[in-house]
Amino acid sequence: MLAQKHREILAKHLPENALGLFMNYINEHPINLKITNARSTKLGDFKAPFHGHPARISVNGDLNPYSFLITLIHELAHWVIWEKHKNFRIIKPHGNEWKTEYKALMEPYLTNYIFPEPLFSVYRKHMLNPKASSSSDIHLMKELKKLDLRASQPILADLNLGDDFQFRGAHFQILKKNRTRFLCQEKRSKRNFLIHAMAEVVPQ
């Protein structure tokens, strides 16, 4: 009964063709998974056991199914590392051990049966050397954003050097376009800020 309830909940968040694979995994490896409200600072996290509380994975519930799956497997790799080593102080959070586990866990899902094109091709390339955060891969983030469940605004990466835009109630101008973060000047204070290329903005 409990497994059926979990399946019904996860069916709302995972790609349809990934659901059975993941249910088979958690039936063999029970995990404490929490689906949270949107968080602006992170898409998911892993918390090791602390003061009697069990290890826990959390994933934002507002993510599209493919972002949810990617975030879930990313955090699941941290859980596997914890289970094997029990001490993060001797393991880099996103070092070779994590990359190995992340690739192994994602391998059954990394097919065009689950991921649509062109997301599949972009993500397969990303997984050759996965980074600590998928947001560092602009090409991947753009493809994921196209599949968002909610209507999305333009992103900073779509604007040109010198363009004006509004972000979080302030007005900015793009001074320099770097790979993942753009140098922008807040027009009122003349202060410069680095803003992520995937930030949703309002062009002016």
Secondary structure, DSSP 8 states (H G I E B T S, - for coil): -HHHHHHHHHTTTS-HHHHHHHHHHHHHS---EEEE---SS-SEEEE--BTTB--EEEEETTS-HHHHHHHHHHHHHHHHHHHHHS-GGGS-TTSHHHHHHHHHHHGGG-STTTS-TTHHHHHHHHTTS--S-GGG-HHHHHHHHHT-SS----BGGGS-TT-EEEETTEEEEEEEE-SSEEEEEETTT--EEEEETT-B-EE-
